[in-house]
């Protein structure tokens, strides 16, 4: 499939229109693979339309709010596109969430219906739904659970792609999550950025190792629809168990986030003489910072390319590295934005700064969300020119590549001096004993904040002392005032259940009182 055809498909007004156009082009080509099962583009269109008819007979109408908390399965994709065919408002909920987060999402979205997987991984989601007083509860784990009906009963598909039809939830940490409002067009725009940057083709085979309920779900599915290739779905992802599926289906593109890259690297290091996935040519992802050393290790040890991007729930894809970019840019930047994505870097007063100068990252474009479910949060999220205020810090190179240097809240202020946690983390990742690292600022009566490095060590690595770590960082050229004053070691850094981002707030809570 040529890139011009993919660009033409990307102009689809709605997700359902995109499904229909792809199914008309390559109805017999596979789109989703899971175990022994295969779903083609034509089957996706036809089965989703029958599920839509069954949902319609259940009372789901255009504009009905349908929450779903389902694992990464073919049935989940079918339900999603059935709801897109109806023009319902969907609010996906990560399947690992429990009463507090699920109850919040159901209340705030005023969900009319709630689809669950029943008992999944030992937890009864349907019982939780009833405990929470959810309306219109139904199970949708297996194909037999999905409602089925005659498409003749359906109203016309939605024609507008700019109506809010998606409510995604930011991962609540110290406060409640925020409901992020998306349209079909904003999700198509985000997926198009990913697809066009990676230079993929019909001969590729992708993989979904992350929760389909994450914003990355539609991002990735749009890419499949644009370029006409399949992806392997993993309901439960763990290495080395998942490697057989990667090999059996001949996966060429894998990834997810920095944590996934590290997991693949760990498997490769068990047998350096043999490529861990013979067909793999590209690792790609985003959602968390990528230390340059991780890039170089993947390319050197796995003999594949690595491209990393920048996205968030509010803007599913902002920038993406391209496989044919320079090694320097792939290692040290987040790639470039697609056409239509405006990046503005501003100082503390909201004024634009020149290229190469650090400031806060602000965004405007079709992939940007419409705001939040709470109008007060929306009012605070955008500046006077309509740019989304991200809270991320960085600068743009003259080439247009974006370099992220941290988050505003991730800047440590020690004795009045600003210290970037990411700068120290990148250096720590180059240490031979370090598997992963998180640097945080902790309250300190004398300094305001002190620098604390929390390390996850490689297997069989000895525990380093603080003075050994600071000596190493000095030798790497780190300024003395940035050196860690506290060192902690954990078997595993705390991470979320989606793209496995490190949860720094948990580290701050854990070590705030320790000297």
N, C-alpha and C positions, 0 to 999 in steps of 0.2 A: 504494500500500500504506500503510495507516494505521500510525501509530506504535504503537497498541495491538496490532496484529497483529505488528509487529516485536518488541515486548516479549514477547509470548507465545512467539514463536519463540526468543527469547533464553533461555527457560527449558528449552530442549532439554538433555537429560543429556549427550549425546555429539555430536561433530561429524557423525557419520554420521546420527544422528537429525535433526539440523538440515538436512542435505542432503535427506533423504527428505521432510521436511515442506515444504521450499521447492519441491521438484520436484512435489509433489502440488498445490501452490497455483498455480504458474505454469510448467508444464513447457516451454512453447514460448518463454518469454522468454530472451533471450541473457544469459549470465553472463560469458563471456570472449571478447574480440575480439583477433585478432592477424593483421595483414596482411589477407588475404582470407578468413581463417577465422573461423568463429563457433561457439561451443559454447553450447548452451542448458542450462538447469537440469535438464531431463529427460535430456538427453544426458550431462550430468555424472554423474547418478545411475546411468544404465544402463551407460555405458562404464566408469566406475570399478568397478562391480560385476563386470564381465567381467574387468577387469585384476586385481581381487582374486582371482578364481577362478584366473586364470593364475598369480598369485603363490603361491596355495595349492598348486597342482600342482608348483611349484618347491620347495616345502618351507617356505614362510613360514607361520607359525602365530601365533595370538594370543600376544603376549608376545615373539615374535622381535624382535631388534634389527636394524633396517634403516637403514643410513646411506645418504644420497643427496647427491650433489654435482652439482646440475643448475641450468641457467640458468632465467630467467623465461620459461617456455613453457607452453602449454596442457597438454603431456604431463606436465610437472612437477606441475601441479595434479591431473591425473588419477591419477598415482601416489600422491600424498599422500592423496587421499580413498580410493583403493583400500586403502592401508595402514590408514587410519582404519576402513574397513569390517571389516577383519580383526582389528582390535585389536592390531596390532603396535606396537612402540616405535620411533618414528622419531627419527633424529638428523640433521637437515639440516646441510650443510657449505657455506659460501659458495664459489661456483665459482672465485673468484680464489685460494683458498688452495692451497698446494703441499705438498711432502712433509712438512715439519715439522708444520704445523698439521693436515693430513689424517691423518698417521700418529698423532699424539697423540689425535685424536678417535676413530679406529678402535680404538686400544689401550684407551683409557679406557672407551669404551662397550661394548667386547667385541662389536662388530658381527658378526652372523651373515651379513649380506648387504650389498653395497655397489653402488648404482646410479650409473653415470657417464654423461656425455654422449659418450663416445668421444673423438674429436679435436674440440676446441672452441677456436676462436680461436687455432689453431695449436699447441695444447698437447694431448698425448695423455694424457687422464685415465685411460684403461683401463690403459695401460702403467704409469703411476704406481701405480695400485691394485695391480697384480701385483708391482711392485717393492717395495711396502710389505707384501706378503704378505696382502692383504685376502682375506677369505673370501666366497664366493658372489657374485663380481663379475658384473654384467650391465649392458648399456647400455640407456638409456631416453631417448634424445634425440628420436626421431621416433615417431609413432604406431605405425609398423610394428615398432618395437623393443619396445613394451610387450607383456608376456605377455597371452594371451587365453584364457579358459576358460569353462566352463558354470557359472553361478552356483549350479546345483543342488548342487555339491560343497561349497559354503561352509557353515561352521557359523553359528549365529545371530550377529547383530551384537553388539558389546559393549553391555552395559546400564549399566555404571557409568562415569560421567564423572570420577570422582575418583581413578582409578588413574593412575600416571605413565606417559604414553605419548609423551612428547616430551623429548628432550635437546637443548637449544640451547647454543651456545657463545659465551661472552663473547669480545670481541676481545682476544686476548692482546697486550700491548704489551711491557712489560719482563719479563713472566713468562708461564708457560703459561696458556692460556685455562681458564675454569671451565665445567664441564658443568652447565647450569641445568635443573632438573627441572620440567616442566609437565604439567598434565592437560588433557583436553578442556575441562573446565569453566573452568579458569583462562584458556585462550585464548578461549573464548566470552565470558567476562566482560570481557576486555580489548577484544575487538572490539565488544561491545555498548556500551561506554563511548564509543568513537569514533563509532559509528553514531548513537547517540541525541543526542550533542552537536552533530553537524553538521547535523541537521535535513534529511536527504536524502530523496529519493522515487524512485519507479520511473522517473521521467522523466530522472533524472540519468545521466551517463556518467562513470565514474571512470577512473583510470589507475594502473598499477603500473610505475614507472620505477626501482624498487629491486630488489635480488636477492630472489627469492621465498623463498630459504633463510633470509633474515633473519626475526626475530620479527615484523616488520611484515607478512610474507606471510599468515599466518593471521589476523592482526588485520584486514587489509583484506578478506580473503575472507569472514570472518564478517559483515562489514558488507554485502557483496553479497548474502549468503544471507538476512540479516535484512530488507533493504529491497527485494530483487528487482530490482536494476539491474545493468548490466554494467560491466566495466572493460577498458580497452585494455592489453595486456601488451607491454612493451618488453624484448626479449632483450638489446639493446644500446642504451643511452640516451645520446644526445649531441645537443646543440643546435648549429645549427639543424636538423640532419637529421631529428629526430623531429617537428618541427612539422607536417609534412604529415599524419602519422597522427593527431595531436591534432585537426587541422582536419577531416580526412576523416570521423572518427567522431563529431565534435561533442562533444568532451570538455567537461564542465561543471565537473569537480572535478579539480584536479591538485595536485602538490606533492611532498613527501617529507621535506625538511629545509630549514634556512636556506640551505644551498648551492644547493638547487634554486630557491628563491625568487630568489636573486641571478642565477642563470642565465637565468630567465625575464625578469627585469628588464633584463638586458643585451640580450636580443633585442628587447624592447619599445623600448628606447632607440635602436635602429637606425632605427626608423620611428615616431616618437612619434604621428603622426597617424592611425595605423591600429592597431586592437587586434590584438595578436599572435596570439591564439586567439579568434576572434569569439564562440564559444559559452561561453567560460570565465567562470564567476561566482565561483569560490571556489578559493583556494589553501589547503591544509591540510597539516600535518605536525608533526614533532617531532624528538626525537633529538639536538638540539643547541641551544645558546642562540640566542635570536632578539633581536637589538638592536632597540629601539623604532624607530629610523630605517628599518630594513628594512620594518617594518609600514607606516609612513606612506608610504614610497616606492611600495610595491606598490599600496596603495589609491589613491594620487594618480595614479600614472603608468599603471597597468594597468587601472584602473577595475574592480577586483574586490575582494572581501573576503578577508581573510587571518585564519585561525584557527590557533593554534599550541598544541601540547600537550606533555606531559611523560610519558616512558615510558623503559623500559630493558629489557634482555633478561629480567631477573628479574620485571618487572611491565610487560607490553606497553603498557598505557595506564593512567595514573595520574590525570591531569587533562587537560581539553581546553577550549579556548576555544569559545564558541558564536557563530555568525554574528550573532545579535541582541544580543550583549553590547555594552557601551560601548566606544568607541574607546580610551579610557584603559586599560581593563582588557585589551583585546585587544593593545595595544601593550606593556604593561608587566608582564603576568602570564602564567602558564601555563594559565589557566582554572581551573575548579573540578572537584573529584572527583565521580564519579557516586555514586549511592546504593550503599552497601556498601563504599566505599573509605574507610578511616580514615587520616587524616594526623595525625601527632603531631610537634610541634617540641620538641626537648629541648636543654638546655644541656650543658656538658661533663661534668656529673655524671649525665646521663640524666634530669633532672627537667624536666617540662613547663614551657614558658614561655608568657606571655600572647600574645594576638593582636598582630601587628605587631612582635614581638621576634624577631630572628634566632636561629637555632639549627640543629641537624642535623635533617634530614627523615627520619622513620621511617614505615613503611607497614604496614597490615594490611587484608586483604580477600581476596575470592575470586580476584581476578586475580593475586595474589602467588604466586610459584613455591613449590614444595614444598621448596626448598633446592637443594643441589648434589650432584653425583655423588660427590664426596669428603665423607664425613660430618664430617670435621674442619672443612672450610670451612662446612658447614651450621651447625655448633655456634657458629661465630664470627659468623654472619650475622644472627642474630635475638636480640633482647633477651629479658628474663625474661617479658615480657607477649606475646611472639609477634610483635612488630613487626620488620619487615625494616630493618636498618641500612643506609641508602643511601650515606652519605658525602657527600650533597649538603647544601648550606646554603641556608636561606631562611626565609621567614616567611609566615604566613597572615593575610590581611586580614579585617576584621570581616565582609565579604561572603562569605567562604569561598574567595576567589581565592588561589592560591598564587603567591608571588613567589620565584624562585630567585636567589640572589646568588652562587653559585659552588659549587665543591667544596671539601671540607676540604683536599685536597691542592693546590687551586688558589688557596689563600690565600697571599699573599706576606708574609712576616714580615721587615720591614726595620727594623732598630734597635729591635726589640721591638714595633713597631706592625703591626697586621694591615691588609693592603691587599687589596681584592677585585679580582681580575683582570677580572672581568666589568664592574665599574663603569667602568674605564678603556676597555675594549673598546667598550662602548656609546657612549661619547663619541667615540672614534676613528672609529666607523662614520658619524658625522655629518660628518666632514671631507670636503670635496668631492673630494679626490684618492684617498680610501681606498675600495678595493673590499671588502677584508676585513682583519681584524686579530686578532692573538693576542697576549696579554700573559702573560709568564711570569716566574717568579722564578729567578734564577741565583745560584749560590754566590758569596759575597763575604766576604773575610776581615775587612773593616771593618764591614760592615753586617749580616752574616748572610746576607741575600739582597739583590740589587739588582733593580730593575724594568726589564725589557727588553720593548720593543714591537716586534713583527714584523709588517710591513705587506705586503699584496698591493694594488697600486695599480690604479686604473682605467686603461683604455686611453688612451694619449697623455698621461697625467698625469706631471708632472715629479717627480723624487725630492725629497721634502722633507728638510730638515736637522733634526737633533735639536732645536735651539733653536726652530725654527719650530713643531715639534709641541708642545713643552712650552709655548710661548707660547699656542698655540691651546687647550691643555687648561686653562691658567690662566684664560683668558678664559671658558671654560665653567664655571668655579667649582671645578675640582678642587684639592684641598688640595695644598700644596707637597710634603709628604712622600710623596705618591703619584705624583709625576711620574716618567716613565721616565728612566733614566740611560743607557740604551743603545737604539739604534734600528737595526733591520735591515730590509732590503727583499728580498722574494723574488718571482720571477715568479708562483709559485703556492704557497700554503701546503700542506704535506703533509696528505693526507687518507686516511681509510680507504676501502675499496671498497664499503661498504654505503650508509650515509646521508651519506657524505662529511664526517664529522666531522674537525675539525682534530686532528692527532696532536701534541699539545704535547710529549710525551716526546721526539719526534724533534727538536723545536726546542731543548729543553733540552740534549740530547746534542750538537747542532750548535754551540751558542753558549756552552756552559758555560765554556770556556777563553778565550773572546774578551773583551777588556776594552773 
